[in-house]
Amino acid sequence: MTDIESAGTAVPAKPRRRAPRALAAVLAAALVGVGVGELIIKVHYEDGPDRPAVAAPAPAPSASGTAPWGAKSNGNHFGSLRDLLLPVPDGYRLGPDYKGLGNDGEFAGTLEQAQEEELSAVPEKYRGQYKEALTSLHFTGLGVRTLVPTDDRLMVVLKLTQFNQLAVSERGALFGALVDDTDLFRRGPDVPGHPDARCALPPLVAGDQLDYMSCYSAEGDLLVGMRVSGVAPLDQNKVVDLFRQQLDRLARPGASA
């Protein structure tokens, strides 16, 4: 396993004397996982072989006709989450497995397994709270795809978590507020066409060889997350464009991206 691969799921060291809310925000950004908002609200911390690439990205279809996937006018999405995930772009291939969830997977009937993988990243004493928070959101699906460029300088984890629209909106807004209102992050670039999306990076210390960026957006019934780890400094505009492509793919009919 390379340094980049192993760092893809690492949780940054906890800063000292930070407010519990802020510490939870740091962990949330590091996890890029299911229930990010519930983690922030309810859990307060005190102290392989390459697979064939998927087809090139296609415009998101509307819910009319026989489209197998897409967004309805009310913002809910239909079809396979694997289809809703951004296909492997030119210059990328599928990356390594992420937290036991694979590198190109969808979880519905096996969602409990996916949640257990997420719980493994939470300190044991808080897992009960976190599991209760996950259960309360009534997840219906989770999709994960990892990407690595041909130069192997970074790893991207794209994740779609599907649950109630109101809860998705609240959690997306909460992450945005944490990014905007705290000094814990370096604010990432804006996502063109998606003013409510937020990208953030941890403080970069001189001499750091790896850098990280997390992006989130609420898209109807999907909480969209992207976690990037790579050789410092990250090409922020390049990876934010991947997030833009993912969000464009999920746009509801008639929405301008």
C-alpha positions as CSV (number, residue, x, y, z in Angstrom):
1,M,0.0,0.0,0.0
2,T,1.3,3.4,-0.9
3,D,1.5,6.4,1.4
4,I,-1.3,8.0,-0.5
5,E,-3.5,5.0,-0.3
6,S,-3.0,4.6,3.4
7,A,-3.5,8.3,4.0
8,G,-6.9,8.2,2.2
9,T,-8.7,7.2,5.3
10,A,-6.4,8.6,7.9
11,V,-7.9,10.9,10.6
12,P,-5.7,14.0,11.2
13,A,-4.2,14.4,14.7
14,K,-6.5,16.1,17.1
15,P,-5.6,19.8,17.7
16,R,-5.4,20.6,21.4
17,R,-7.7,22.9,23.4
18,R,-10.3,23.0,20.5
19,A,-14.0,23.3,21.2
20,P,-15.8,19.9,21.1
21,R,-17.9,21.2,18.1
22,A,-14.7,22.0,16.2
23,L,-13.0,18.7,17.0
24,A,-16.1,16.9,15.7
25,A,-15.9,19.0,12.6
26,V,-12.3,17.9,11.9
27,L,-13.2,14.3,12.3
28,A,-16.2,14.7,10.1
29,A,-14.1,16.2,7.4
30,A,-11.6,13.4,7.7
31,L,-14.2,10.7,7.5
32,V,-16.1,11.9,4.5
33,G,-18.6,9.3,5.6
34,V,-22.2,8.5,6.1
35,G,-24.0,10.7,8.7
36,V,-21.5,13.5,8.8
37,G,-24.0,15.8,10.2
38,E,-25.1,13.4,12.9
39,L,-21.5,12.9,13.9
40,I,-21.1,16.6,14.3
41,I,-24.3,17.0,16.2
42,K,-24.4,14.0,18.5
43,V,-20.8,12.9,18.9
44,H,-18.6,15.4,20.7
45,Y,-14.9,14.5,21.1
46,E,-13.2,15.9,24.1
47,D,-9.7,15.3,23.6
48,G,-5.7,-4.2,-6.3
49,P,-5.5,-5.2,-10.0
50,D,-7.0,-2.5,-12.2
51,R,-10.6,-3.0,-13.2
52,P,-12.0,-1.9,-16.6
53,A,-12.9,1.8,-16.6
54,V,-16.6,2.7,-16.6
55,A,-18.0,4.4,-19.7
56,A,-17.3,8.1,-20.1
57,P,-19.6,10.6,-18.4
58,A,-23.0,11.1,-20.0
59,P,-25.5,13.9,-19.5
60,A,-27.9,13.2,-16.6
61,P,-31.2,12.0,-18.0
62,S,-34.6,13.2,-16.8
63,A,-37.1,11.0,-15.1
64,S,-39.3,10.9,-18.2
65,G,-39.2,8.1,-20.7
66,T,-37.2,5.0,-19.9
67,A,-34.2,6.6,-18.3
68,P,-32.6,4.0,-16.0
69,W,-31.3,6.6,-13.6
70,G,-31.4,10.4,-12.9
71,A,-33.2,13.0,-10.8
72,K,-36.9,13.7,-10.5
73,S,-38.3,17.2,-10.5
74,N,-38.7,17.0,-6.7
75,G,-35.0,16.4,-6.2
76,N,-35.2,12.7,-5.4
77,H,-33.0,10.4,-7.4
78,F,-33.8,7.0,-9.0
79,G,-31.7,4.2,-10.4
80,S,-28.5,2.6,-9.3
81,L,-26.2,4.7,-7.2
82,R,-23.3,3.2,-9.2
83,D,-24.9,4.9,-12.3
84,L,-25.4,8.1,-10.4
85,L,-21.7,8.2,-9.4
86,L,-19.3,10.0,-11.8
87,P,-17.9,7.4,-14.3
88,V,-14.2,7.1,-14.4
89,P,-13.0,10.2,-16.4
90,D,-10.2,10.2,-19.0
91,G,-6.8,10.1,-17.3
92,Y,-8.1,8.1,-14.3
93,R,-8.6,4.5,-13.3
94,L,-10.5,2.9,-10.4
95,G,-8.5,3.2,-7.2
96,P,-7.9,1.0,-4.2
97,D,-10.6,-0.2,-2.0
98,Y,-12.0,2.2,0.6
99,K,-12.6,1.1,4.1
100,G,-13.7,-2.4,3.1
101,L,-16.4,-0.9,0.9
102,G,-14.6,-1.7,-2.4
103,N,-13.6,0.7,-5.1
104,D,-16.8,0.7,-7.1
105,G,-19.7,-0.4,-5.0
106,E,-23.3,0.2,-4.0
107,F,-24.9,-0.8,-0.7
108,A,-28.6,-1.1,-0.1
109,G,-29.6,-4.5,1.3
110,T,-26.1,-4.7,2.8
111,L,-26.1,-1.2,4.2
112,E,-25.5,-2.5,7.7
113,Q,-22.1,-3.8,6.5
114,A,-21.3,-0.4,5.1
115,Q,-22.2,1.3,8.4
116,E,-20.1,-1.1,10.3
117,E,-17.1,-0.1,8.1
118,E,-17.8,3.6,8.9
119,L,-18.0,2.8,12.6
120,S,-14.5,1.3,12.5
121,A,-13.1,4.8,12.1
122,V,-14.8,6.1,15.2
123,P,-13.2,5.7,18.7
124,E,-14.8,2.8,20.4
125,K,-16.2,4.7,23.3
126,Y,-18.4,6.8,20.9
127,R,-19.5,4.0,18.5
128,G,-22.8,3.4,20.3
129,Q,-23.8,7.1,19.9
130,Y,-22.6,7.1,16.3
131,K,-24.5,3.9,15.4
132,E,-27.7,5.3,17.0
133,A,-27.2,8.5,14.9
134,L,-26.8,6.5,11.7
135,T,-29.9,4.4,12.4
136,S,-32.0,7.5,13.1
137,L,-31.4,8.8,9.5
138,H,-33.0,5.7,7.8
139,F,-30.4,5.4,5.1
140,T,-31.6,3.8,1.9
141,G,-28.4,3.5,0.0
142,L,-24.6,4.2,-0.2
143,G,-22.5,4.3,-3.3
144,V,-18.7,4.6,-3.3
145,R,-16.2,4.9,-6.2
146,T,-12.4,5.6,-5.9
147,L,-10.3,7.2,-8.6
148,V,-6.5,7.5,-9.2
149,P,-5.0,9.5,-12.0
150,T,-2.3,8.1,-14.3
151,D,0.4,9.9,-12.4
152,D,-0.6,8.3,-9.1
153,R,-0.2,11.6,-7.2
154,L,-3.6,11.5,-5.5
155,M,-6.6,9.4,-4.6
156,V,-10.2,10.5,-4.9
157,V,-13.1,8.9,-3.0
158,L,-16.6,9.8,-4.3
159,K,-19.5,8.9,-2.0
160,L,-23.3,9.2,-2.4
161,T,-25.4,8.7,0.7
162,Q,-29.1,8.5,0.1
163,F,-31.7,9.4,2.8
164,N,-34.4,11.9,3.7
165,Q,-34.2,15.2,1.8
166,L,-34.6,17.4,4.8
167,A,-31.9,15.6,6.7
168,V,-29.6,15.8,3.7
169,S,-30.2,19.5,3.4
170,E,-29.5,20.1,7.1
171,R,-26.3,18.2,7.1
172,G,-25.0,19.8,4.0
173,A,-25.8,23.3,5.4
174,L,-24.1,22.3,8.7
175,F,-20.9,21.4,7.0
176,G,-21.0,24.6,5.0
177,A,-21.4,26.6,8.2
178,L,-18.5,24.9,9.8
179,V,-16.3,25.6,6.9
180,D,-17.4,29.2,6.7
181,D,-17.4,30.0,10.4
182,T,-14.3,28.4,11.8
183,D,-10.6,28.8,11.4
184,L,-10.0,25.0,11.4
185,F,-9.9,24.8,7.6
186,R,-8.4,26.3,4.6
187,R,-11.3,27.2,2.4
188,G,-11.1,25.3,-0.9
189,P,-12.1,26.7,-4.3
190,D,-15.8,27.3,-5.1
191,V,-17.5,24.7,-7.1
192,P,-18.7,26.3,-10.4
193,G,-22.4,26.2,-10.8
194,H,-23.0,24.9,-7.3
195,P,-22.8,27.8,-4.8
196,D,-24.0,25.8,-1.8
197,A,-21.2,23.2,-2.2
198,R,-18.2,23.5,0.1
199,C,-14.6,22.3,-0.1
200,A,-12.1,22.6,2.7
201,L,-8.6,21.6,3.6
202,P,-6.9,21.2,6.9
203,P,-4.1,23.7,7.8
204,L,-1.0,22.8,5.8
205,V,2.2,22.7,7.9
206,A,5.5,23.5,6.3
207,G,7.2,20.3,5.2
208,D,4.0,18.3,4.9
209,Q,4.3,15.8,2.0
210,L,0.6,14.9,1.8
211,D,-2.4,17.1,1.6
212,Y,-6.2,16.5,1.9
213,M,-9.4,18.1,0.8
214,S,-13.0,17.3,1.6
215,C,-16.1,18.5,-0.4
216,Y,-19.8,18.2,0.4
217,S,-23.0,19.1,-1.2
218,A,-26.7,18.3,-0.6
219,E,-28.4,17.3,-3.8
220,G,-32.0,16.4,-3.1
221,D,-32.0,13.1,-1.3
222,L,-28.3,12.6,-1.8
223,L,-25.5,13.8,0.5
224,V,-22.5,14.0,-1.9
225,G,-19.0,13.7,-0.5
226,M,-15.6,13.7,-2.1
227,R,-12.3,13.0,-0.2
228,V,-9.0,13.7,-1.9
229,S,-5.6,12.8,-0.5
230,G,-2.4,13.4,-2.5
231,V,1.1,14.8,-2.8
232,A,1.3,18.3,-1.5
233,P,0.3,20.8,-2.8
234,L,-2.9,19.4,-4.3
235,D,-4.1,20.8,-7.6
236,Q,-7.3,22.1,-6.0
237,N,-8.9,23.4,-9.2
238,K,-8.4,20.0,-10.9
239,V,-10.0,18.0,-8.1
240,V,-12.8,20.5,-7.6
241,D,-13.7,20.1,-11.2
242,L,-14.3,16.4,-10.6
243,F,-16.7,17.3,-7.8
244,R,-18.4,19.7,-10.2
245,Q,-18.8,16.9,-12.8
246,Q,-20.3,14.7,-10.1
247,L,-22.8,17.4,-9.0
248,D,-23.8,18.2,-12.6
249,R,-24.6,14.5,-13.1
250,L,-27.1,14.6,-10.2
251,A,-28.8,17.9,-11.2
252,R,-32.6,17.7,-11.3
253,P,-34.4,18.3,-14.7
254,G,-34.3,22.0,-15.6
255,A,-31.7,22.9,-13.1
256,S,-28.9,25.1,-14.4
257,A,-25.4,23.8,-13.4
